[in-house]
Amino acid sequence: MSAATPTPVQLNPLGGESYRLTLPNTANTPKLARDFLTSLLRVSRHPGLVDDARLCVTELVTNAHRHTRTP
């Protein structure tokens, strides 16, 4: 599996950057999503949000993985 490259997309009409990450539906996906989010928060100077955000993304991605059948 190759590493996914984040792509900035303009979703916020007021400006700023948004990112979209497309990952496969595998057991490793929650870790990939956590690592991606952690990197973004650290480079955007929001390290204080890392722990809570990692918990939220883990729950969200794990539930999506468990309850969907799409590869």
PyMOL Python script that loads the backbone (N, CA, C, O; Angstrom):
from pymol import cmd

cmd.read_pdbstr("""\
ATOM      1  N   MET A   1       0.852  -1.172   0.000  1.00  0.00           N
ATOM      2  CA  MET A   1       0.000   0.000   0.000  1.00  0.00           C
ATOM      3  C   MET A   1       0.892   1.228   0.000  1.00  0.00           C
ATOM      4  O   MET A   1       1.844   1.304   0.777  1.00  0.00           O
ATOM      5  N   SER A   2       0.598   2.175  -0.853  1.00  0.00           N
ATOM      6  CA  SER A   2       1.391   3.397  -0.884  1.00  0.00           C
ATOM      7  C   SER A   2       0.792   4.424   0.063  1.00  0.00           C
ATOM      8  O   SER A   2      -0.392   4.374   0.397  1.00  0.00           O
ATOM      9  N   ALA A   3       1.631   5.350   0.485  1.00  0.00           N
ATOM     10  CA  ALA A   3       1.173   6.398   1.402  1.00  0.00           C
ATOM     11  C   ALA A   3       0.266   7.359   0.651  1.00  0.00           C
ATOM     12  O   ALA A   3       0.560   7.750  -0.479  1.00  0.00           O
ATOM     13  N   ALA A   4      -0.828   7.734   1.281  1.00  0.00           N
ATOM     14  CA  ALA A   4      -1.749   8.691   0.679  1.00  0.00           C
ATOM     15  C   ALA A   4      -1.186  10.090   0.826  1.00  0.00           C
ATOM     16  O   ALA A   4      -0.625  10.434   1.866  1.00  0.00           O
ATOM     17  N   THR A   5      -1.334  10.890  -0.202  1.00  0.00           N
ATOM     18  CA  THR A   5      -0.865  12.267  -0.165  1.00  0.00           C
ATOM     19  C   THR A   5      -2.046  13.170   0.110  1.00  0.00           C
ATOM     20  O   THR A   5      -3.018  13.148  -0.645  1.00  0.00           O
ATOM     21  N   PRO A   6      -1.994  13.975   1.180  1.00  0.00           N
ATOM     22  CA  PRO A   6      -3.106  14.874   1.469  1.00  0.00           C
ATOM     23  C   PRO A   6      -3.219  15.948   0.401  1.00  0.00           C
ATOM     24  O   PRO A   6      -2.214  16.470  -0.082  1.00  0.00           O
ATOM     25  N   THR A   7      -4.429  16.266   0.046  1.00  0.00           N
ATOM     26  CA  THR A   7      -4.676  17.274  -0.967  1.00  0.00           C
ATOM     27  C   THR A   7      -5.487  18.406  -0.367  1.00  0.00           C
ATOM     28  O   THR A   7      -6.604  18.182   0.099  1.00  0.00           O
ATOM     29  N   PRO A   8      -4.935  19.647  -0.367  1.00  0.00           N
ATOM     30  CA  PRO A   8      -5.744  20.753   0.140  1.00  0.00           C
ATOM     31  C   PRO A   8      -6.902  21.032  -0.819  1.00  0.00           C
ATOM     32  O   PRO A   8      -6.707  21.089  -2.033  1.00  0.00           O
ATOM     33  N   VAL A   9      -8.081  21.201  -0.282  1.00  0.00           N
ATOM     34  CA  VAL A   9      -9.256  21.545  -1.080  1.00  0.00           C
ATOM     35  C   VAL A   9      -9.940  22.738  -0.432  1.00  0.00           C
ATOM     36  O   VAL A   9      -9.981  22.843   0.794  1.00  0.00           O
ATOM     37  N   GLN A  10     -10.469  23.623  -1.238  1.00  0.00           N
ATOM     38  CA  GLN A  10     -11.126  24.816  -0.715  1.00  0.00           C
ATOM     39  C   GLN A  10     -12.563  24.470  -0.344  1.00  0.00           C
ATOM     40  O   GLN A  10     -13.425  24.381  -1.219  1.00  0.00           O
ATOM     41  N   LEU A  11     -12.826  24.274   0.941  1.00  0.00           N
ATOM     42  CA  LEU A  11     -14.165  23.965   1.430  1.00  0.00           C
ATOM     43  C   LEU A  11     -14.743  25.103   2.254  1.00  0.00           C
ATOM     44  O   LEU A  11     -15.954  25.173   2.468  1.00  0.00           O
ATOM     45  N   ASN A  12     -13.888  25.979   2.708  1.00  0.00           N
ATOM     46  CA  ASN A  12     -14.293  27.067   3.585  1.00  0.00           C
ATOM     47  C   ASN A  12     -14.366  28.358   2.773  1.00  0.00           C
ATOM     48  O   ASN A  12     -13.329  28.862   2.342  1.00  0.00           O
ATOM     49  N   PRO A  13     -15.561  28.907   2.553  1.00  0.00           N
ATOM     50  CA  PRO A  13     -15.672  30.126   1.745  1.00  0.00           C
ATOM     51  C   PRO A  13     -14.990  31.332   2.377  1.00  0.00           C
ATOM     52  O   PRO A  13     -14.749  32.328   1.693  1.00  0.00           O
ATOM     53  N   LEU A  14     -14.676  31.264   3.663  1.00  0.00           N
ATOM     54  CA  LEU A  14     -14.012  32.374   4.337  1.00  0.00           C
ATOM     55  C   LEU A  14     -12.496  32.279   4.243  1.00  0.00           C
ATOM     56  O   LEU A  14     -11.791  33.144   4.761  1.00  0.00           O
ATOM     57  N   GLY A  15     -11.999  31.267   3.608  1.00  0.00           N
ATOM     58  CA  GLY A  15     -10.555  31.098   3.462  1.00  0.00           C
ATOM     59  C   GLY A  15     -10.027  30.014   4.373  1.00  0.00           C
ATOM     60  O   GLY A  15     -10.787  29.306   5.033  1.00  0.00           O
ATOM     61  N   GLY A  16      -8.732  29.897   4.397  1.00  0.00           N
ATOM     62  CA  GLY A  16      -8.106  28.847   5.194  1.00  0.00           C
ATOM     63  C   GLY A  16      -7.991  27.577   4.383  1.00  0.00           C
ATOM     64  O   GLY A  16      -8.559  27.462   3.296  1.00  0.00           O
ATOM     65  N   GLU A  17      -7.261  26.634   4.915  1.00  0.00           N
ATOM     66  CA  GLU A  17      -7.066  25.381   4.202  1.00  0.00           C
ATOM     67  C   GLU A  17      -7.873  24.264   4.841  1.00  0.00           C
ATOM     68  O   GLU A  17      -8.039  24.212   6.060  1.00  0.00           O
ATOM     69  N   SER A  18      -8.362  23.388   4.010  1.00  0.00           N
ATOM     70  CA  SER A  18      -9.020  22.166   4.434  1.00  0.00           C
ATOM     71  C   SER A  18      -8.282  21.026   3.752  1.00  0.00           C
ATOM     72  O   SER A  18      -7.687  21.217   2.692  1.00  0.00           O
ATOM     73  N   TYR A  19      -8.317  19.860   4.345  1.00  0.00           N
ATOM     74  CA  TYR A  19      -7.628  18.711   3.772  1.00  0.00           C
ATOM     75  C   TYR A  19      -8.572  17.539   3.678  1.00  0.00           C
ATOM     76  O   TYR A  19      -9.464  17.363   4.507  1.00  0.00           O
ATOM     77  N   ARG A  20      -8.360  16.740   2.650  1.00  0.00           N
ATOM     78  CA  ARG A  20      -9.140  15.521   2.455  1.00  0.00           C
ATOM     79  C   ARG A  20      -8.145  14.370   2.361  1.00  0.00           C
ATOM     80  O   ARG A  20      -7.151  14.455   1.639  1.00  0.00           O
ATOM     81  N   LEU A  21      -8.416  13.313   3.082  1.00  0.00           N
ATOM     82  CA  LEU A  21      -7.556  12.134   3.067  1.00  0.00           C
ATOM     83  C   LEU A  21      -8.429  10.930   2.761  1.00  0.00           C
ATOM     84  O   LEU A  21      -9.375  10.644   3.495  1.00  0.00           O
ATOM     85  N   THR A  22      -8.121  10.232   1.695  1.00  0.00           N
ATOM     86  CA  THR A  22      -8.867   9.042   1.322  1.00  0.00           C
ATOM     87  C   THR A  22      -8.018   7.826   1.661  1.00  0.00           C
ATOM     88  O   THR A  22      -6.883   7.697   1.201  1.00  0.00           O
ATOM     89  N   LEU A  23      -8.577   6.943   2.464  1.00  0.00           N
ATOM     90  CA  LEU A  23      -7.853   5.759   2.921  1.00  0.00           C
ATOM     91  C   LEU A  23      -8.672   4.507   2.644  1.00  0.00           C
ATOM     92  O   LEU A  23      -9.896   4.576   2.531  1.00  0.00           O
ATOM     93  N   PRO A  24      -8.002   3.362   2.533  1.00  0.00           N
ATOM     94  CA  PRO A  24      -8.732   2.105   2.344  1.00  0.00           C
ATOM     95  C   PRO A  24      -9.442   1.702   3.633  1.00  0.00           C
ATOM     96  O   PRO A  24      -9.080   2.152   4.720  1.00  0.00           O
ATOM     97  N   ASN A  25     -10.434   0.868   3.503  1.00  0.00           N
ATOM     98  CA  ASN A  25     -11.169   0.373   4.669  1.00  0.00           C
ATOM     99  C   ASN A  25     -10.453  -0.868   5.201  1.00  0.00           C
ATOM    100  O   ASN A  25     -10.839  -1.998   4.902  1.00  0.00           O
ATOM    101  N   THR A  26      -9.405  -0.638   5.997  1.00  0.00           N
ATOM    102  CA  THR A  26      -8.627  -1.736   6.575  1.00  0.00           C
ATOM    103  C   THR A  26      -8.478  -1.507   8.074  1.00  0.00           C
ATOM    104  O   THR A  26      -8.800  -0.433   8.582  1.00  0.00           O
ATOM    105  N   ALA A  27      -7.996  -2.512   8.764  1.00  0.00           N
ATOM    106  CA  ALA A  27      -7.800  -2.391  10.211  1.00  0.00           C
ATOM    107  C   ALA A  27      -6.745  -1.345  10.565  1.00  0.00           C
ATOM    108  O   ALA A  27      -6.747  -0.836  11.686  1.00  0.00           O
ATOM    109  N   ASN A  28      -5.856  -1.016   9.650  1.00  0.00           N
ATOM    110  CA  ASN A  28      -4.789  -0.041   9.891  1.00  0.00           C
ATOM    111  C   ASN A  28      -5.245   1.407   9.662  1.00  0.00           C
ATOM    112  O   ASN A  28      -4.521   2.343  10.003  1.00  0.00           O
ATOM    113  N   THR A  29      -6.417   1.591   9.098  1.00  0.00           N
ATOM    114  CA  THR A  29      -6.887   2.929   8.739  1.00  0.00           C
ATOM    115  C   THR A  29      -6.992   3.887   9.923  1.00  0.00           C
ATOM    116  O   THR A  29      -6.600   5.044   9.770  1.00  0.00           O
ATOM    117  N   PRO A  30      -7.494   3.488  11.093  1.00  0.00           N
ATOM    118  CA  PRO A  30      -7.533   4.438  12.214  1.00  0.00           C
ATOM    119  C   PRO A  30      -6.154   4.999  12.568  1.00  0.00           C
ATOM    120  O   PRO A  30      -6.034   6.184  12.877  1.00  0.00           O
ATOM    121  N   LYS A  31      -5.123   4.169  12.526  1.00  0.00           N
ATOM    122  CA  LYS A  31      -3.770   4.649  12.818  1.00  0.00           C
ATOM    123  C   LYS A  31      -3.309   5.654  11.764  1.00  0.00           C
ATOM    124  O   LYS A  31      -2.720   6.681  12.102  1.00  0.00           O
ATOM    125  N   LEU A  32      -3.571   5.368  10.506  1.00  0.00           N
ATOM    126  CA  LEU A  32      -3.186   6.292   9.438  1.00  0.00           C
ATOM    127  C   LEU A  32      -3.888   7.638   9.603  1.00  0.00           C
ATOM    128  O   LEU A  32      -3.274   8.690   9.425  1.00  0.00           O
ATOM    129  N   ALA A  33      -5.174   7.602   9.942  1.00  0.00           N
ATOM    130  CA  ALA A  33      -5.930   8.842  10.152  1.00  0.00           C
ATOM    131  C   ALA A  33      -5.397   9.611  11.360  1.00  0.00           C
ATOM    132  O   ALA A  33      -5.269  10.834  11.307  1.00  0.00           O
ATOM    133  N   ARG A  34      -5.088   8.905  12.444  1.00  0.00           N
ATOM    134  CA  ARG A  34      -4.513   9.561  13.640  1.00  0.00           C
ATOM    135  C   ARG A  34      -3.189  10.231  13.315  1.00  0.00           C
ATOM    136  O   ARG A  34      -2.955  11.377  13.700  1.00  0.00           O
ATOM    137  N   ASP A  35      -2.328   9.518  12.611  1.00  0.00           N
ATOM    138  CA  ASP A  35      -1.017  10.069  12.274  1.00  0.00           C
ATOM    139  C   ASP A  35      -1.140  11.294  11.371  1.00  0.00           C
ATOM    140  O   ASP A  35      -0.420  12.276  11.550  1.00  0.00           O
ATOM    141  N   PHE A  36      -2.045  11.235  10.408  1.00  0.00           N
ATOM    142  CA  PHE A  36      -2.289  12.367   9.512  1.00  0.00           C
ATOM    143  C   PHE A  36      -2.760  13.583  10.303  1.00  0.00           C
ATOM    144  O   PHE A  36      -2.235  14.683  10.134  1.00  0.00           O
ATOM    145  N   LEU A  37      -3.746  13.383  11.161  1.00  0.00           N
ATOM    146  CA  LEU A  37      -4.286  14.477  11.967  1.00  0.00           C
ATOM    147  C   LEU A  37      -3.231  15.050  12.911  1.00  0.00           C
ATOM    148  O   LEU A  37      -3.123  16.267  13.059  1.00  0.00           O
ATOM    149  N   THR A  38      -2.464  14.183  13.540  1.00  0.00           N
ATOM    150  CA  THR A  38      -1.408  14.631  14.448  1.00  0.00           C
ATOM    151  C   THR A  38      -0.408  15.512  13.714  1.00  0.00           C
ATOM    152  O   THR A  38      -0.014  16.560  14.225  1.00  0.00           O
ATOM    153  N   SER A  39       0.000  15.101  12.538  1.00  0.00           N
ATOM    154  CA  SER A  39       0.948  15.895  11.750  1.00  0.00           C
ATOM    155  C   SER A  39       0.378  17.262  11.410  1.00  0.00           C
ATOM    156  O   SER A  39       1.062  18.277  11.541  1.00  0.00           O
ATOM    157  N   LEU A  40      -0.872  17.285  10.973  1.00  0.00           N
ATOM    158  CA  LEU A  40      -1.492  18.570  10.628  1.00  0.00           C
ATOM    159  C   LEU A  40      -1.584  19.499  11.834  1.00  0.00           C
ATOM    160  O   LEU A  40      -1.289  20.689  11.721  1.00  0.00           O
ATOM    161  N   LEU A  41      -1.984  18.975  12.973  1.00  0.00           N
ATOM    162  CA  LEU A  41      -2.120  19.819  14.163  1.00  0.00           C
ATOM    163  C   LEU A  41      -0.769  20.338  14.637  1.00  0.00           C
ATOM    164  O   LEU A  41      -0.665  21.482  15.080  1.00  0.00           O
ATOM    165  N   ARG A  42       0.245  19.525  14.550  1.00  0.00           N
ATOM    166  CA  ARG A  42       1.569  19.974  14.999  1.00  0.00           C
ATOM    167  C   ARG A  42       2.156  21.034  14.080  1.00  0.00           C
ATOM    168  O   ARG A  42       2.712  22.020  14.564  1.00  0.00           O
ATOM    169  N   VAL A  43       2.047  20.860  12.772  1.00  0.00           N
ATOM    170  CA  VAL A  43       2.617  21.864  11.863  1.00  0.00           C
ATOM    171  C   VAL A  43       1.791  23.142  11.839  1.00  0.00           C
ATOM    172  O   VAL A  43       2.303  24.199  11.471  1.00  0.00           O
ATOM    173  N   SER A  44       0.523  23.063  12.226  1.00  0.00           N
ATOM    174  CA  SER A  44      -0.311  24.269  12.267  1.00  0.00           C
ATOM    175  C   SER A  44      -0.306  24.914  13.646  1.00  0.00           C
ATOM    176  O   SER A  44      -1.124  25.785  13.940  1.00  0.00           O
ATOM    177  N   ARG A  45       0.621  24.477  14.484  1.00  0.00           N
ATOM    178  CA  ARG A  45       0.837  25.049  15.814  1.00  0.00           C
ATOM    179  C   ARG A  45      -0.371  24.898  16.743  1.00  0.00           C
ATOM    180  O   ARG A  45      -0.747  25.834  17.450  1.00  0.00           O
ATOM    181  N   HIS A  46      -0.966  23.715  16.728  1.00  0.00           N
ATOM    182  CA  HIS A  46      -2.066  23.398  17.638  1.00  0.00           C
ATOM    183  C   HIS A  46      -1.775  22.109  18.407  1.00  0.00           C
ATOM    184  O   HIS A  46      -2.630  21.224  18.459  1.00  0.00           O
ATOM    185  N   PRO A  47      -0.593  21.984  19.002  1.00  0.00           N
ATOM    186  CA  PRO A  47      -0.248  20.729  19.674  1.00  0.00           C
ATOM    187  C   PRO A  47      -1.136  20.415  20.874  1.00  0.00           C
ATOM    188  O   PRO A  47      -1.250  19.253  21.264  1.00  0.00           O
ATOM    189  N   GLY A  48      -1.763  21.419  21.460  1.00  0.00           N
ATOM    190  CA  GLY A  48      -2.631  21.187  22.604  1.00  0.00           C
ATOM    191  C   GLY A  48      -3.908  20.447  22.253  1.00  0.00           C
ATOM    192  O   GLY A  48      -4.594  19.936  23.138  1.00  0.00           O
ATOM    193  N   LEU A  49      -4.232  20.384  20.977  1.00  0.00           N
ATOM    194  CA  LEU A  49      -5.447  19.692  20.529  1.00  0.00           C
ATOM    195  C   LEU A  49      -5.197  18.237  20.158  1.00  0.00           C
ATOM    196  O   LEU A  49      -6.142  17.484  19.922  1.00  0.00           O
ATOM    197  N   VAL A  50      -3.933  17.840  20.105  1.00  0.00           N
ATOM    198  CA  VAL A  50      -3.581  16.522  19.571  1.00  0.00           C
ATOM    199  C   VAL A  50      -4.270  15.379  20.304  1.00  0.00           C
ATOM    200  O   VAL A  50      -4.895  14.539  19.657  1.00  0.00           O
ATOM    201  N   ASP A  51      -4.180  15.316  21.615  1.00  0.00           N
ATOM    202  CA  ASP A  51      -4.726  14.165  22.346  1.00  0.00           C
ATOM    203  C   ASP A  51      -6.231  14.011  22.152  1.00  0.00           C
ATOM    204  O   ASP A  51      -6.709  12.916  21.855  1.00  0.00           O
ATOM    205  N   ASP A  52      -6.978  15.098  22.318  1.00  0.00           N
ATOM    206  CA  ASP A  52      -8.434  15.017  22.151  1.00  0.00           C
ATOM    207  C   ASP A  52      -8.810  14.707  20.705  1.00  0.00           C
ATOM    208  O   ASP A  52      -9.720  13.917  20.454  1.00  0.00           O
ATOM    209  N   ALA A  53      -8.122  15.318  19.768  1.00  0.00           N
ATOM    210  CA  ALA A  53      -8.425  15.092  18.355  1.00  0.00           C
ATOM    211  C   ALA A  53      -8.113  13.656  17.946  1.00  0.00           C
ATOM    212  O   ALA A  53      -8.853  13.056  17.166  1.00  0.00           O
ATOM    213  N   ARG A  54      -7.019  13.105  18.469  1.00  0.00           N
ATOM    214  CA  ARG A  54      -6.674  11.710  18.163  1.00  0.00           C
ATOM    215  C   ARG A  54      -7.761  10.755  18.664  1.00  0.00           C
ATOM    216  O   ARG A  54      -8.115   9.794  17.980  1.00  0.00           O
ATOM    217  N   LEU A  55      -8.280  11.022  19.847  1.00  0.00           N
ATOM    218  CA  LEU A  55      -9.356  10.187  20.381  1.00  0.00           C
ATOM    219  C   LEU A  55     -10.591  10.263  19.483  1.00  0.00           C
ATOM    220  O   LEU A  55     -11.187   9.239  19.150  1.00  0.00           O
ATOM    221  N   CYS A  56     -10.966  11.476  19.096  1.00  0.00           N
ATOM    222  CA  CYS A  56     -12.155  11.656  18.247  1.00  0.00           C
ATOM    223  C   CYS A  56     -11.991  10.973  16.893  1.00  0.00           C
ATOM    224  O   CYS A  56     -12.895  10.270  16.440  1.00  0.00           O
ATOM    225  N   VAL A  57     -10.848  11.174  16.249  1.00  0.00           N
ATOM    226  CA  VAL A  57     -10.659  10.578  14.924  1.00  0.00           C
ATOM    227  C   VAL A  57     -10.571   9.057  15.017  1.00  0.00           C
ATOM    228  O   VAL A  57     -11.015   8.356  14.108  1.00  0.00           O
ATOM    229  N   THR A  58     -10.007   8.545  16.098  1.00  0.00           N
ATOM    230  CA  THR A  58      -9.951   7.095  16.283  1.00  0.00           C
ATOM    231  C   THR A  58     -11.354   6.512  16.370  1.00  0.00           C
ATOM    232  O   THR A  58     -11.655   5.519  15.708  1.00  0.00           O
ATOM    233  N   GLU A  59     -12.210   7.120  17.180  1.00  0.00           N
ATOM    234  CA  GLU A  59     -13.590   6.633  17.319  1.00  0.00           C
ATOM    235  C   GLU A  59     -14.339   6.715  15.996  1.00  0.00           C
ATOM    236  O   GLU A  59     -15.013   5.763  15.602  1.00  0.00           O
ATOM    237  N   LEU A  60     -14.226   7.836  15.316  1.00  0.00           N
ATOM    238  CA  LEU A  60     -14.936   8.042  14.059  1.00  0.00           C
ATOM    239  C   LEU A  60     -14.493   7.045  12.993  1.00  0.00           C
ATOM    240  O   LEU A  60     -15.325   6.395  12.361  1.00  0.00           O
ATOM    241  N   VAL A  61     -13.200   6.928  12.797  1.00  0.00           N
ATOM    242  CA  VAL A  61     -12.687   6.057  11.742  1.00  0.00           C
ATOM    243  C   VAL A  61     -12.892   4.581  12.088  1.00  0.00           C
ATOM    244  O   VAL A  61     -13.196   3.778  11.206  1.00  0.00           O
ATOM    245  N   THR A  62     -12.730   4.222  13.344  1.00  0.00           N
ATOM    246  CA  THR A  62     -12.965   2.833  13.749  1.00  0.00           C
ATOM    247  C   THR A  62     -14.420   2.443  13.517  1.00  0.00           C
ATOM    248  O   THR A  62     -14.695   1.351  13.018  1.00  0.00           O
ATOM    249  N   ASN A  63     -15.348   3.318  13.871  1.00  0.00           N
ATOM    250  CA  ASN A  63     -16.770   3.027  13.633  1.00  0.00           C
ATOM    251  C   ASN A  63     -17.066   2.901  12.145  1.00  0.00           C
ATOM    252  O   ASN A  63     -17.808   2.009  11.733  1.00  0.00           O
ATOM    253  N   ALA A  64     -16.494   3.785  11.341  1.00  0.00           N
ATOM    254  CA  ALA A  64     -16.697   3.695   9.891  1.00  0.00           C
ATOM    255  C   ALA A  64     -16.139   2.374   9.360  1.00  0.00           C
ATOM    256  O   ALA A  64     -16.762   1.727   8.519  1.00  0.00           O
ATOM    257  N   HIS A  65     -14.981   1.984   9.844  1.00  0.00           N
ATOM    258  CA  HIS A  65     -14.371   0.720   9.402  1.00  0.00           C
ATOM    259  C   HIS A  65     -15.236  -0.479   9.808  1.00  0.00           C
ATOM    260  O   HIS A  65     -15.453  -1.388   9.006  1.00  0.00           O
ATOM    261  N   ARG A  66     -15.717  -0.480  11.021  1.00  0.00           N
ATOM    262  CA  ARG A  66     -16.499  -1.618  11.527  1.00  0.00           C
ATOM    263  C   ARG A  66     -17.875  -1.743  10.883  1.00  0.00           C
ATOM    264  O   ARG A  66     -18.385  -2.850  10.716  1.00  0.00           O
ATOM    265  N   HIS A  67     -18.469  -0.626  10.525  1.00  0.00           N
ATOM    266  CA  HIS A  67     -19.868  -0.648  10.103  1.00  0.00           C
ATOM    267  C   HIS A  67     -20.076  -0.417   8.614  1.00  0.00           C
ATOM    268  O   HIS A  67     -21.204  -0.186   8.177  1.00  0.00           O
ATOM    269  N   THR A  68     -19.011  -0.475   7.831  1.00  0.00           N
ATOM    270  CA  THR A  68     -19.156  -0.374   6.375  1.00  0.00           C
ATOM    271  C   THR A  68     -18.466  -1.561   5.730  1.00  0.00           C
ATOM    272  O   THR A  68     -17.591  -2.192   6.323  1.00  0.00           O
ATOM    273  N   ARG A  69     -18.870  -1.849   4.523  1.00  0.00           N
ATOM    274  CA  ARG A  69     -18.278  -2.986   3.815  1.00  0.00           C
ATOM    275  C   ARG A  69     -17.459  -2.545   2.618  1.00  0.00           C
ATOM    276  O   ARG A  69     -16.868  -3.380   1.932  1.00  0.00           O
ATOM    277  N   THR A  70     -17.414  -1.270   2.361  1.00  0.00           N
ATOM    278  CA  THR A  70     -16.687  -0.768   1.204  1.00  0.00           C
ATOM    279  C   THR A  70     -15.189  -0.928   1.424  1.00  0.00           C
ATOM    280  O   THR A  70     -14.673  -0.526   2.467  1.00  0.00           O
ATOM    281  N   PRO A  71     -14.479  -1.513   0.451  1.00  0.00           N
ATOM    282  CA  PRO A  71     -13.024  -1.660   0.620  1.00  0.00           C
ATOM    283  C   PRO A  71     -12.294  -0.330   0.572  1.00  0.00           C
ATOM    284  O   PRO A  71     -11.070  -0.293   0.698  1.00  0.00           O
TER     285      PRO A  71
END
""", "prot")
cmd.dss("prot")
cmd.show_as("cartoon", "prot")
cmd.util.cbc("prot")
cmd.orient("prot")
